[in-house]
Amino acid sequence: MGVISLVGALTLLLDETTQRRLVRPLVAFAAGSLLGGAIVHMIPEAIAQGGGMTPYVSVLAGFALFLAIEQFLHWHHCHRETADCRPPLGYLILAGDGLHNLLGGLAVGAAFVADVRVGLTIWLAAAAHEVPQELGDFGVLIHGGWSRARALAFNLLSSATFLLGGVVAWAVSARLDTSWLLGFAAGNFLYIGASDLVPEVNRHRDPRTSALHFVAFTAGAGLLVALKAILGG
């Protein structure tokens, strides 16, 4: 995941039009993979690992936490900075990305503890989401006046929290039940895919562009369904 954070440097090789054409289909693919990972892999595994209402409550808790984080960032954006609502956007992006990666690392770590095959699949879905996100984040930092070296270094630093989350999940798994993290992570994936990524894809009204985005979305979801069939269970 740390290496994937460096993919943003590709924006330096692309003009703005090409970058925009490339990122949106990748966002659609990421949306499909996140939703497919949550619905096809993570939620069934969470139900198998935990009984009663725990898996369902953890899904709702994961969804609600990301809603709260996004609301806080919006509030910080407009009320804790300048009167014209122009915060240091680069730092907000990096802070949000670092927290997101920490929670993602916890989720993927818990998935590996439960089943290596599930862990690999969930990592793949998370990685698919990271590529368009890092392309966009790096472009924003450069546009905001950051040097290339500084933008790459801080992106790499924020991605390191993914490793921290994974190590923490593995370390506590011997003493604590981490199965609830699967449902929690599924809620995160559902929120990011349905609330953040799908609306971004739906901004275009051109039929051909919309069709391309739909194909990319179904490809992302279809890949996770195919992996379920290949891996079994």
MARBA-3410 file (N, C-alpha, C, O; in Angstrom, 1 decimal):
233
0.8,-1.2,0.0,0.0,0.0,0.0,0.9,1.2,0.0,0.5,2.3,-0.6 ~ 2.0,1.2,0.6,2.9,2.3,0.6,3.4,2.6,-0.8,3.5,3.7,-1.2 ~ 3.8,1.5,-1.5,4.2,1.7,-2.9,3.1,2.3,-3.8,3.4,3.1,-4.6 ~ 1.9,1.9,-3.5,0.7,2.4,-4.3,0.6,3.9,-4.1,0.1,4.6,-5.0 ~ 0.9,4.4,-2.9,0.8,5.8,-2.6,1.7,6.6,-3.5,1.4,7.8,-3.7
2.7,6.0,-4.1,3.6,6.7,-5.0,3.1,6.8,-6.4,3.7,7.5,-7.3 ~ 1.9,6.1,-6.7,1.4,6.2,-8.1,0.9,7.6,-8.4,0.8,7.9,-9.6 ~ 0.7,8.4,-7.4,0.3,9.8,-7.7,1.3,10.5,-8.6,0.9,11.5,-9.3 ~ 2.5,10.1,-8.5,3.6,10.8,-9.3,3.3,10.7,-10.8,3.8,11.5,-11.6 ~ 2.4,9.7,-11.2,2.1,9.6,-12.6,1.4,10.8,-13.1,1.4,11.1,-14.3
0.7,11.6,-12.2,0.0,12.8,-12.6,1.0,13.8,-13.3,0.6,14.7,-14.1 ~ 2.3,13.7,-13.0,3.3,14.6,-13.5,3.5,14.3,-15.0,4.0,15.2,-15.7 ~ 3.2,13.1,-15.4,3.4,12.7,-16.8,2.2,12.9,-17.7,2.3,12.8,-18.9 ~ 1.1,13.3,-17.1,-0.2,13.4,-17.8,-0.7,14.8,-17.8,-0.5,15.5,-16.9 ~ -1.3,15.2,-18.9,-1.9,16.5,-19.0,-3.3,16.4,-18.2,-3.7,15.3,-18.0
-3.8,17.5,-17.9,-5.0,17.5,-17.0,-6.2,16.8,-17.7,-6.9,16.1,-17.0 ~ -6.4,16.9,-19.0,-7.5,16.2,-19.7,-7.3,14.7,-19.6,-8.3,14.0,-19.3 ~ -6.1,14.2,-19.9,-5.9,12.8,-19.8,-6.0,12.3,-18.4,-6.6,11.2,-18.2 ~ -5.5,13.0,-17.5,-5.7,12.6,-16.1,-7.1,12.5,-15.7,-7.5,11.5,-15.0 ~ -8.0,13.4,-16.1,-9.4,13.4,-15.7,-10.1,12.2,-16.4,-10.9,11.5,-15.8
-9.7,11.9,-17.7,-10.3,10.8,-18.4,-9.9,9.5,-17.7,-10.7,8.5,-17.8 ~ -8.7,9.4,-17.2,-8.2,8.2,-16.6,-8.8,7.9,-15.2,-9.1,6.8,-14.9 ~ -8.9,9.0,-14.4,-9.2,8.9,-13.0,-10.7,8.4,-12.8,-11.0,7.6,-12.0 ~ -11.6,9.0,-13.6,-13.0,8.7,-13.4,-13.4,7.3,-13.6,-14.1,6.7,-12.8 ~ -12.9,6.6,-14.7,-13.2,5.2,-14.8,-12.5,4.4,-13.7,-13.1,3.4,-13.2
-11.4,4.8,-13.2,-10.7,4.1,-12.1,-11.6,4.3,-10.8,-11.6,3.3,-10.0 ~ -12.2,5.4,-10.6,-13.0,5.7,-9.5,-14.2,4.7,-9.5,-14.6,4.2,-8.5 ~ -14.8,4.6,-10.7,-16.0,3.7,-10.9,-15.6,2.3,-10.6,-16.3,1.5,-10.0 ~ -14.4,1.8,-11.1,-13.9,0.5,-10.8,-13.7,0.3,-9.4,-14.0,-0.8,-8.8 ~ -13.1,1.3,-8.7,-12.9,1.2,-7.2,-14.2,1.1,-6.5,-14.3,0.3,-5.5
-15.2,1.9,-6.9,-16.6,1.8,-6.3,-17.1,0.4,-6.4,-17.6,-0.2,-5.4 ~ -17.0,-0.2,-7.5,-17.5,-1.6,-7.7,-16.8,-2.6,-6.9,-17.4,-3.5,-6.3 ~ -15.5,-2.4,-6.8,-14.7,-3.4,-6.0,-14.9,-3.2,-4.5,-14.9,-4.2,-3.8 ~ -15.1,-2.0,-4.1,-15.3,-1.8,-2.6,-16.7,-2.4,-2.2,-16.8,-3.1,-1.2 ~ -17.7,-2.1,-3.0,-19.0,-2.6,-2.7,-19.1,-4.1,-2.9,-19.7,-4.8,-2.1
-18.4,-4.6,-3.9,-18.4,-6.1,-4.1,-17.6,-6.8,-3.0,-18.0,-7.8,-2.5 ~ -16.5,-6.2,-2.5,-15.8,-6.7,-1.4,-16.6,-6.8,-0.2,-16.5,-7.8,0.6 ~ -17.3,-5.7,0.1,-18.1,-5.6,1.3,-19.2,-6.6,1.3,-19.5,-7.3,2.3 ~ -20.0,-6.6,0.2,-21.2,-7.4,0.1,-20.9,-8.9,-0.1,-21.6,-9.8,0.6 ~ -20.0,-9.2,-0.9,-19.8,-10.6,-1.3,-18.8,-11.3,-0.4,-18.9,-12.5,-0.1
-17.8,-10.6,0.2,-16.8,-11.2,1.0,-16.9,-10.9,2.5,-16.9,-11.8,3.3 ~ -16.9,-9.6,2.8,-16.7,-9.2,4.2,-17.9,-9.5,5.0,-17.8,-10.0,6.1 ~ -19.1,-9.1,4.6,-20.3,-9.3,5.4,-20.6,-10.8,5.6,-20.8,-11.2,6.8 ~ -20.5,-11.7,4.6,-20.7,-13.1,4.9,-19.7,-13.7,5.8,-20.0,-14.5,6.7 ~ -18.4,-13.2,5.7,-17.4,-13.7,6.6,-17.6,-13.2,8.0,-17.4,-14.0,9.0
-18.1,-12.0,8.1,-18.4,-11.4,9.5,-19.5,-12.2,10.1,-19.5,-12.5,11.3 ~ -20.5,-12.6,9.3,-21.7,-13.4,9.9,-21.2,-14.8,10.3,-21.6,-15.3,11.3 ~ -20.3,-15.3,9.5,-19.8,-16.7,9.8,-18.9,-16.6,11.1,-18.9,-17.6,11.9 ~ -18.2,-15.5,11.3,-17.3,-15.4,12.4,-18.0,-15.1,13.7,-17.6,-15.5,14.8 ~ -19.0,-14.2,13.6,-19.7,-13.8,14.8,-21.2,-14.1,14.7,-21.8,-14.0,13.6
-21.8,-14.4,15.8,-23.2,-14.7,15.8,-24.1,-13.5,16.3,-23.6,-12.5,16.7 ~ -25.4,-13.7,16.3,-26.4,-12.8,16.8,-26.4,-11.5,15.9,-26.3,-11.5,14.7 ~ -26.5,-10.4,16.6,-26.6,-9.1,15.9,-25.3,-8.4,15.7,-25.2,-7.4,15.1 ~ -24.2,-9.0,16.3,-22.9,-8.3,16.3,-22.5,-7.9,14.9,-22.0,-6.8,14.7 ~ -22.5,-8.9,13.9,-22.0,-8.5,12.5,-22.8,-7.3,11.9,-22.2,-6.4,11.3
-24.1,-7.3,12.1,-24.9,-6.3,11.5,-24.7,-4.9,12.2,-24.7,-3.9,11.6 ~ -24.6,-5.0,13.6,-24.3,-3.7,14.3,-22.9,-3.2,13.9,-22.8,-2.0,13.8 ~ -22.0,-4.0,13.7,-20.6,-3.6,13.4,-20.6,-3.0,12.0,-19.9,-2.0,11.8 ~ -21.4,-3.5,11.1,-21.5,-2.9,9.7,-22.1,-1.4,9.9,-21.5,-0.5,9.3 ~ -23.1,-1.3,10.6,-23.7,0.0,10.8,-22.7,1.0,11.5,-22.7,2.1,11.2
-22.0,0.4,12.5,-21.0,1.3,13.2,-19.9,1.7,12.3,-19.5,2.9,12.4 ~ -19.5,0.9,11.4,-18.4,1.3,10.5,-18.9,2.3,9.5,-18.2,3.3,9.2 ~ -20.2,2.2,9.0,-20.8,3.2,8.1,-20.9,4.5,8.9,-20.6,5.5,8.3 ~ -21.4,4.4,10.1,-21.7,5.7,10.9,-20.4,6.4,11.2,-20.3,7.6,11.2 ~ -19.3,5.7,11.5,-18.0,6.3,11.8,-17.5,7.1,10.7,-17.1,8.3,10.8
-17.5,6.6,9.5,-17.0,7.3,8.3,-17.9,8.5,8.0,-17.5,9.5,7.5 ~ -19.2,8.3,8.2,-20.1,9.5,8.1,-19.7,10.6,9.1,-19.7,11.8,8.7 ~ -19.4,10.2,10.3,-19.0,11.2,11.3,-17.7,11.9,11.0,-17.5,13.1,11.1 ~ -16.8,11.1,10.5,-15.5,11.6,10.1,-15.6,12.6,8.9,-15.0,13.7,9.0 ~ -16.4,12.3,8.0,-16.6,13.2,6.8,-17.3,14.5,7.3,-17.0,15.6,6.8
-18.3,14.3,8.2,-19.0,15.5,8.7,-18.1,16.4,9.4,-18.1,17.6,9.3 ~ -17.2,15.8,10.2,-16.2,16.6,11.0,-15.3,17.4,10.0,-15.0,18.5,10.3 ~ -14.8,16.7,9.0,-13.9,17.3,8.1,-14.6,18.5,7.4,-14.0,19.5,7.1 ~ -15.9,18.3,7.0,-16.6,19.4,6.4,-16.8,20.6,7.4,-16.6,21.7,7.0 ~ -17.1,20.2,8.7,-17.2,21.3,9.7,-15.9,22.0,9.9,-15.9,23.3,10.0
-14.8,21.2,9.9,-13.5,21.8,10.1,-13.1,22.7,8.9,-12.5,23.8,9.1 ~ -13.5,22.3,7.7,-13.3,23.0,6.5,-13.9,24.4,6.6,-13.3,25.4,6.1 ~ -15.1,24.5,7.1,-15.9,25.8,6.9,-15.9,26.6,8.2,-16.3,27.8,8.2 ~ -15.5,26.0,9.4,-15.7,26.8,10.6,-14.5,26.9,11.5,-14.4,27.7,12.4 ~ -13.4,26.1,11.2,-12.2,26.2,12.0,-11.1,26.9,11.2,-10.0,27.1,11.8
-11.3,27.3,10.0,-10.3,27.9,9.2,-10.7,29.4,8.9,-11.3,30.0,9.7 ~ -10.4,29.8,7.7,-10.7,31.2,7.4,-12.1,31.4,7.1,-12.9,30.5,6.9 ~ -12.5,32.7,7.1,-13.9,33.0,6.9,-14.5,32.6,5.6,-15.7,32.4,5.4 ~ -13.6,32.6,4.5,-14.0,32.3,3.2,-14.0,30.8,2.9,-14.1,30.3,1.8 ~ -13.8,30.0,4.0,-13.9,28.5,3.9,-12.8,28.0,3.0,-13.1,27.1,2.2
-11.6,28.4,3.2,-10.4,27.9,2.4,-9.3,27.4,3.4,-8.4,28.2,3.7 ~ -9.4,26.2,3.8,-8.4,25.6,4.7,-7.2,25.2,4.0,-7.1,25.2,2.8 ~ -6.1,24.8,4.8,-5.0,24.1,4.1,-5.4,22.8,3.6,-5.2,21.8,4.3 ~ -5.9,22.7,2.5,-6.6,21.5,2.0,-5.6,20.3,1.9,-6.0,19.2,2.2 ~ -4.4,20.5,1.6,-3.4,19.4,1.5,-3.3,18.7,2.8,-3.3,17.5,2.8
-3.2,19.4,3.9,-3.1,18.8,5.2,-4.4,18.1,5.6,-4.3,17.0,6.3 ~ -5.5,18.6,5.3,-6.8,17.9,5.6,-6.9,16.6,4.8,-7.3,15.6,5.3 ~ -6.5,16.6,3.5,-6.5,15.4,2.7,-5.6,14.4,3.3,-5.9,13.2,3.4 ~ -4.4,14.8,3.7,-3.4,13.8,4.3,-3.9,13.3,5.6,-3.7,12.1,5.9 ~ -4.5,14.1,6.5,-5.0,13.7,7.8,-6.1,12.7,7.6,-6.2,11.6,8.2
-7.1,13.0,6.6,-8.2,12.1,6.3,-7.7,10.8,5.8,-8.2,9.7,6.1 ~ -6.7,10.9,4.9,-6.1,9.7,4.2,-5.4,8.8,5.2,-5.5,7.6,5.2 ~ -4.7,9.4,6.2,-4.0,8.7,7.2,-4.9,7.9,8.1,-4.7,6.8,8.4 ~ -6.0,8.6,8.5,-7.0,7.9,9.3,-7.7,6.8,8.6,-7.9,5.7,9.1 ~ -8.0,7.0,7.3,-8.7,6.0,6.5,-7.7,4.8,6.3,-8.2,3.7,6.4
-6.5,5.1,6.1,-5.5,4.0,5.9,-5.3,3.2,7.2,-5.2,1.9,7.2 ~ -5.4,3.9,8.4,-5.3,3.2,9.6,-6.4,2.2,9.8,-6.2,1.0,10.2 ~ -7.7,2.7,9.6,-8.8,1.8,9.7,-8.8,0.7,8.6,-9.2,-0.4,8.9 ~ -8.3,1.0,7.4,-8.2,0.0,6.4,-7.2,-1.1,6.8,-7.4,-2.3,6.6 ~ -6.1,-0.7,7.4,-5.1,-1.6,7.9,-5.7,-2.5,8.9,-5.4,-3.7,8.9
-6.4,-2.0,9.9,-7.1,-2.8,10.9,-8.0,-3.8,10.3,-8.0,-5.0,10.7 ~ -8.8,-3.4,9.3,-9.7,-4.2,8.6,-9.0,-5.4,7.9,-9.4,-6.5,8.0 ~ -8.0,-5.0,7.1,-7.3,-6.0,6.3,-6.6,-7.0,7.2,-6.5,-8.2,7.0 ~ -6.0,-6.5,8.3,-5.3,-7.3,9.3,-6.3,-8.3,9.9,-5.9,-9.5,10.0 ~ -7.5,-7.8,10.3,-8.5,-8.7,10.9,-8.9,-9.7,9.8,-9.2,-10.9,10.2
-9.0,-9.4,8.6,-9.4,-10.3,7.5,-8.4,-11.4,7.3,-8.7,-12.6,7.2 ~ -7.1,-11.0,7.4,-6.0,-12.0,7.3,-6.1,-13.0,8.5,-5.8,-14.2,8.3 ~ -6.3,-12.5,9.6,-6.4,-13.3,10.8,-7.6,-14.4,10.7,-7.4,-15.5,11.0 ~ -8.7,-13.9,10.1,-9.8,-14.8,9.9,-9.6,-15.8,8.8,-9.9,-17.0,9.0 ~ -9.0,-15.4,7.7,-8.8,-16.3,6.6,-7.9,-15.6,5.6,-8.2,-14.4,5.2
-6.8,-16.2,5.2,-5.8,-15.6,4.4,-6.4,-15.2,3.0,-6.1,-14.2,2.4 ~ -7.3,-16.1,2.5,-7.9,-15.8,1.2,-8.8,-14.6,1.3,-8.8,-13.7,0.4 ~ -9.6,-14.4,2.4,-10.4,-13.2,2.6,-9.5,-12.0,2.7,-9.8,-10.9,2.1 ~ -8.4,-12.1,3.4,-7.5,-11.0,3.6,-6.9,-10.5,2.2,-6.8,-9.3,2.0 ~ -6.5,-11.5,1.4,-6.0,-11.1,0.1,-7.0,-10.4,-0.8,-6.7,-9.4,-1.5
-8.2,-10.9,-0.7,-9.3,-10.3,-1.5,-9.6,-8.9,-1.0,-9.8,-8.0,-1.8 ~ -9.7,-8.7,0.3,-10.0,-7.4,0.8,-8.9,-6.4,0.6,-9.1,-5.2,0.3 ~ -7.7,-6.9,0.6,-6.5,-6.0,0.3,-6.6,-5.6,-1.2,-6.4,-4.4,-1.5 ~ -7.0,-6.5,-2.1,-7.2,-6.1,-3.5,-8.2,-5.0,-3.7,-8.0,-4.1,-4.5 ~ -9.3,-5.2,-3.0,-10.4,-4.1,-3.1,-9.9,-2.8,-2.6,-10.1,-1.8,-3.2
-9.2,-2.8,-1.4,-8.6,-1.6,-0.9,-7.6,-1.0,-1.8,-7.5,0.2,-2.0 ~ -6.8,-1.8,-2.4,-5.7,-1.3,-3.4,-6.4,-0.7,-4.6,-5.9,0.3,-5.1 ~ -7.5,-1.3,-5.1,-8.1,-0.7,-6.2,-8.7,0.7,-5.9,-8.7,1.6,-6.8 ~ -9.1,0.9,-4.7,-9.6,2.2,-4.3,-8.4,3.2,-4.1,-8.6,4.4,-4.4 ~ -7.3,2.7,-3.7,-6.1,3.6,-3.4,-5.6,4.3,-4.7,-5.2,5.4,-4.7
-5.6,3.5,-5.8,-5.0,4.1,-7.1,-5.6,5.4,-7.5,-4.9,6.4,-7.6 ~ -7.0,5.4,-7.7,-7.5,6.7,-8.1,-7.5,7.8,-7.0,-7.3,9.0,-7.3 ~ -7.5,7.3,-5.8,-7.5,8.3,-4.7,-6.1,9.0,-4.6,-6.0,10.2,-4.5 ~ -5.0,8.2,-4.8,-3.7,8.8,-4.7,-3.4,9.7,-5.9,-2.8,10.7,-5.8 ~ -4.0,9.3,-7.1,-3.8,10.2,-8.3,-4.5,11.5,-8.0,-3.9,12.5,-8.3
-5.7,11.5,-7.4,-6.4,12.7,-7.1,-5.7,13.5,-6.0,-5.5,14.7,-6.2 ~ -5.3,12.9,-4.9,-4.6,13.5,-3.8,-3.3,14.2,-4.2,-3.1,15.4,-3.9 ~ -2.5,13.5,-5.0,-1.2,14.0,-5.4,-1.4,15.2,-6.3,-0.7,16.2,-6.2 ~ -2.4,15.2,-7.2,-2.7,16.3,-8.1,-3.1,17.5,-7.3,-2.7,18.6,-7.6 ~ -3.9,17.3,-6.2,-4.4,18.4,-5.4,-3.2,19.1,-4.7,-3.1,20.3,-4.6
-2.3,18.2,-4.1,-1.1,18.8,-3.4,-0.2,19.6,-4.4,0.3,20.7,-4.0 ~ 0.1,19.1,-5.5,0.9,19.8,-6.5,0.2,21.1,-6.9,0.9,22.1,-7.0 ~ -1.1,21.0,-7.1,-1.8,22.2,-7.5,-1.8,23.3,-6.4,-1.8,24.5,-6.6 ~ -1.7,22.8,-5.1,-1.7,23.7,-4.0,-0.3,24.2,-3.7,-0.1,25.0,-2.7 ~ 0.7,23.9,-4.6,2.0,24.5,-4.4,3.1,23.6,-3.7,4.2,24.1,-3.5
2.7,22.4,-3.4,3.7,21.5,-2.8,4.7,21.1,-3.9,4.4,20.9,-5.0 ~ 5.9,20.9,-3.4,6.9,20.3,-4.3,6.7,18.8,-4.5,6.0,18.2,-3.7 ~ 7.2,18.3,-5.6,7.0,16.8,-5.9,7.5,15.9,-4.8,6.9,15.0,-4.4 ~ 8.7,16.3,-4.3,9.4,15.4,-3.3,8.6,15.5,-2.0,8.4,14.5,-1.3 ~ 8.1,16.7,-1.6,7.3,16.8,-0.4,6.0,16.1,-0.5,5.6,15.4,0.4
5.3,16.2,-1.6,4.0,15.5,-1.8,4.2,14.0,-1.8,3.4,13.3,-1.1 ~ 5.2,13.5,-2.4,5.5,12.0,-2.4,5.8,11.6,-0.9,5.3,10.6,-0.5 ~ 6.6,12.4,-0.2,7.1,12.0,1.1,5.9,12.0,2.1,5.7,11.0,2.9 ~ 5.0,13.0,2.0,3.9,13.0,2.9,2.8,12.0,2.5,2.1,11.4,3.4 ~ 2.6,11.7,1.2,1.7,10.6,0.8,2.2,9.3,1.4,1.4,8.5,1.8
3.5,9.0,1.3,4.1,7.8,1.8,3.9,7.7,3.3,3.6,6.6,3.8 ~ 4.1,8.8,4.0,3.9,8.9,5.4,2.5,8.5,5.8,2.2,7.8,6.8 ~ 1.5,9.1,5.1,0.1,8.9,5.5,-0.3,7.4,5.2,-1.1,6.9,5.8 ~ 0.4,6.8,4.2,0.1,5.4,3.8,0.6,4.5,4.9,0.2,3.3,5.0 ~ 1.7,4.9,5.6,2.3,4.0,6.6,1.3,3.6,7.7,1.5,2.6,8.4
0.3,4.4,7.9,-0.7,4.1,8.9,-1.5,2.8,8.6,-2.0,2.1,9.5 ~ -1.5,2.4,7.3,-2.1,1.2,6.9,-1.3,0.0,7.5,-1.9,-1.0,8.0 ~ 0.0,0.1,7.4,0.8,-1.0,8.0,0.6,-1.0,9.5,0.5,-2.1,10.1 ~ 0.6,0.1,10.1,0.3,0.2,11.6,-1.0,-0.5,12.0,-1.0,-1.2,12.9 ~ -2.0,-0.2,11.2,-3.3,-0.8,11.5,-3.3,-2.3,11.4,-3.8,-3.0,12.2
-2.6,-2.8,10.3,-2.5,-4.2,10.1,-1.7,-4.9,11.2,-2.1,-6.0,11.7 ~ -0.6,-4.3,11.7,0.2,-4.9,12.7,-0.6,-4.9,14.0,-0.6,-5.9,14.8 ~ -1.4,-3.8,14.3,-2.2,-3.8,15.6,-3.2,-4.9,15.5,-3.4,-5.6,16.5 ~ -3.9,-5.0,14.4,-5.0,-6.1,14.3,-4.4,-7.5,14.6,-5.0,-8.3,15.3 ~ -3.2,-7.7,14.0,-2.6,-9.0,14.2,-2.1,-9.2,15.6,-2.2,-10.3,16.2
-1.5,-8.1,16.2,-1.0,-8.2,17.6,-2.1,-8.5,18.6,-1.9,-9.3,19.6 ~ -3.2,-7.9,18.4,-4.3,-8.1,19.5,-5.2,-9.3,19.2,-6.0,-9.6,20.1 ~ -5.0,-9.9,18.0,-5.9,-11.0,17.7,-5.8,-12.2,18.6,-6.7,-13.0,18.8 ~ -4.6,-12.4,19.2,-4.4,-13.5,20.1,-5.1,-13.3,21.4,-5.4,-14.3,22.2 ~ -5.4,-12.0,21.8,-6.0,-11.7,23.1,-7.4,-11.2,23.0,-8.2,-11.4,23.9
-7.8,-10.7,21.9,-9.1,-10.1,21.7,-9.8,-10.7,20.4,-9.1,-11.1,19.5 ~ -11.1,-10.7,20.4,-11.9,-11.2,19.3,-11.9,-10.0,18.3,-12.5,-9.0,18.6 ~ -11.3,-10.2,17.1,-11.2,-9.1,16.1,-12.2,-9.4,15.0,-12.2,-8.7,14.0 ~ -13.1,-10.4,15.1,-14.0,-10.7,14.0,-14.9,-9.6,13.7,-15.4,-9.4,12.6 ~ -15.3,-8.8,14.8,-16.2,-7.7,14.5,-15.6,-6.6,13.6,-16.4,-5.9,13.0
-14.3,-6.6,13.5,-13.7,-5.6,12.6,-14.0,-5.9,11.1,-14.0,-5.0,10.3 ~ -14.4,-7.1,10.8,-14.8,-7.4,9.4,-16.0,-6.7,9.0,-16.1,-6.0,8.0 ~ -17.1,-6.8,9.9,-18.3,-6.1,9.7,-18.1,-4.6,9.7,-18.7,-3.8,8.9 ~ -17.2,-4.1,10.6,-16.9,-2.7,10.8,-16.3,-2.2,9.5,-16.6,-1.1,9.0 ~ -15.3,-2.9,8.9,-14.7,-2.6,7.7,-15.6,-2.6,6.5,-15.6,-1.8,5.6
-16.6,-3.6,6.5,-17.6,-3.6,5.5,-18.4,-2.3,5.5,-18.7,-1.8,4.4 ~ -18.8,-1.8,6.6,-19.5,-0.6,6.7,-18.7,0.6,6.2,-19.2,1.4,5.5 ~ -17.3,0.6,6.4,-16.5,1.6,5.9,-16.5,1.5,4.3,-16.6,2.5,3.7 ~ -16.3,0.3,3.8,-16.3,0.1,2.4,-17.6,0.5,1.7,-17.6,1.2,0.7 ~ -18.7,0.2,2.4,-20.0,0.6,1.8,-20.2,2.1,1.8,-20.7,2.6,0.8
-19.7,2.8,2.8,-19.9,4.2,2.9,-19.0,4.9,1.8,-19.5,5.7,1.0 ~ -17.7,4.5,1.7,-16.8,5.1,0.7,-17.3,4.8,-0.7,-17.4,5.7,-1.5 ~ -17.7,3.6,-1.0,-18.2,3.2,-2.3,-19.5,3.9,-2.7,-19.5,4.5,-3.8 ~ -20.5,3.9,-1.8,-21.8,4.4,-2.2,-21.9,5.9,-2.0,-22.7,6.6,-2.7 ~ -21.3,6.4,-0.9,-21.5,7.9,-0.6,-20.4,8.8,-1.3,-20.8,9.9,-1.6
-19.2,8.3,-1.4,-18.1,9.2,-1.9,-17.9,8.9,-3.4,-17.8,9.8,-4.2 ~ -17.7,7.6,-3.8,-17.3,7.3,-5.1,-18.4,7.3,-6.2,-18.2,7.9,-7.2 ~ -19.5,6.7,-5.9,-20.6,6.6,-6.9,-21.1,8.0,-7.2,-21.3,8.3,-8.4 ~ -21.3,8.9,-6.2,-21.8,10.3,-6.6,-20.7,11.0,-7.5,-21.1,11.7,-8.4 ~ -19.4,10.7,-7.3,-18.4,11.3,-8.1,-18.5,10.8,-9.6,-18.4,11.6,-10.5
-18.8,9.5,-9.7,-19.0,8.9,-11.1,-20.2,9.5,-11.7,-20.3,9.7,-13.0 ~ -21.3,9.8,-11.0,-22.6,10.2,-11.5,-22.6,11.7,-11.9,-23.7,12.1,-12.4 ~ -21.5,12.4,-11.8,-21.5,13.8,-12.2,-21.6,14.0,-13.7,-22.1,15.0,-14.1 ~ -21.3,13.0,-14.5,-21.3,13.1,-15.9,-22.7,12.7,-16.5,-23.3,11.8,-16.0 ~ -23.1,13.5,-17.5,-24.4,13.2,-18.1,-24.3,12.7,-19.5,-25.2,12.3,-20.1
-23.0,12.7,-20.0,-22.8,12.2,-21.4,-23.1,10.7,-21.4,-22.5,10.0,-20.6 ~ -23.9,10.2,-22.3,-24.3,8.8,-22.4,-23.1,7.9,-22.5,-23.0,6.8,-21.9 ~ -22.2,8.3,-23.4,-21.0,7.4,-23.6,-20.1,7.3,-22.4,-19.6,6.2,-22.0 ~ -19.9,8.5,-21.7,-19.1,8.5,-20.5,-19.8,7.7,-19.4,-19.1,7.0,-18.7 ~ -21.1,7.9,-19.3,-21.8,7.1,-18.3,-21.8,5.6,-18.5,-21.6,4.9,-17.6
-21.8,5.2,-19.8,-21.7,3.8,-20.1,-20.4,3.3,-19.8,-20.3,2.1,-19.2 ~ -19.3,4.0,-20.0,-18.0,3.6,-19.7,-17.8,3.4,-18.2,-17.2,2.5,-17.7 ~ -18.4,4.4,-17.4,-18.3,4.3,-16.0,-19.1,3.1,-15.4,-18.6,2.5,-14.5 ~ -20.2,2.8,-16.0,-21.0,1.7,-15.6,-20.2,0.4,-15.9,-20.2,-0.5,-15.0 ~ -19.6,0.3,-17.0,-18.8,-0.9,-17.4,-17.7,-1.1,-16.4,-17.4,-2.2,-15.9
-17.0,0.1,-16.0,-15.9,0.0,-15.1,-16.4,-0.4,-13.7,-15.7,-1.2,-13.0 ~ -17.6,0.1,-13.3,-18.1,-0.3,-12.0,-18.5,-1.8,-12.0,-18.1,-2.5,-11.0 ~ -19.1,-2.3,-13.0,-19.5,-3.7,-13.0,-18.2,-4.6,-13.1,-18.2,-5.7,-12.6 ~ -17.2,-4.1,-13.8,-16.0,-4.8,-13.8,-15.3,-5.0,-12.4,-14.9,-6.0,-12.1 ~ -15.4,-3.9,-11.7,-14.8,-3.9,-10.3,-15.6,-4.9,-9.4,-15.0,-5.7,-8.7
-16.9,-4.8,-9.5,-17.8,-5.7,-8.7,-17.7,-7.1,-9.2,-17.6,-8.0,-8.4 ~ -17.6,-7.3,-10.5,-17.5,-8.6,-11.1,-16.2,-9.3,-10.7,-16.2,-10.5,-10.5 ~ -15.2,-8.5,-10.6,-13.9,-9.1,-10.2,-14.0,-9.7,-8.8,-13.4,-10.8,-8.6 ~ -14.6,-9.0,-7.9,-14.7,-9.5,-6.6,-15.7,-10.7,-6.5,-15.4,-11.7,-5.7 ~ -16.7,-10.8,-7.3,-17.6,-11.9,-7.4,-16.8,-13.1,-8.0,-16.9,-14.3,-7.5
-16.0,-12.9,-9.0,-15.2,-14.0,-9.6,-14.2,-14.5,-8.6,-14.0,-15.7,-8.5 ~ -13.6,-13.6,-7.8,-12.6,-14.1,-6.8,-13.3,-15.0,-5.8,-12.7,-15.9,-5.3 ~ -14.6,-14.6,-5.4,-15.3,-15.4,-4.5,-15.5,-16.8,-5.0,-15.4,-17.8,-4.3 ~ -15.8,-16.9,-6.3,-16.0,-18.2,-7.0,-14.7,-19.0,-7.1,-14.7,-20.2,-6.8 ~ -13.6,-18.3,-7.4,-12.3,-19.0,-7.5,-11.8,-19.5,-6.2,-11.3,-20.6,-6.1
-11.9,-18.6,-5.2,-11.3,-19.0,-3.9,-12.2,-19.9,-3.1,-11.8,-20.7,-2.2 ~ -13.5,-20.0,-3.5,-14.4,-20.9,-2.8,-14.9,-20.3,-1.5,-14.3,-19.4,-0.9 ~ -16.1,-20.9,-1.1,-16.6,-20.5,0.2,-17.4,-19.2,0.1,-18.0,-18.7,1.1
END
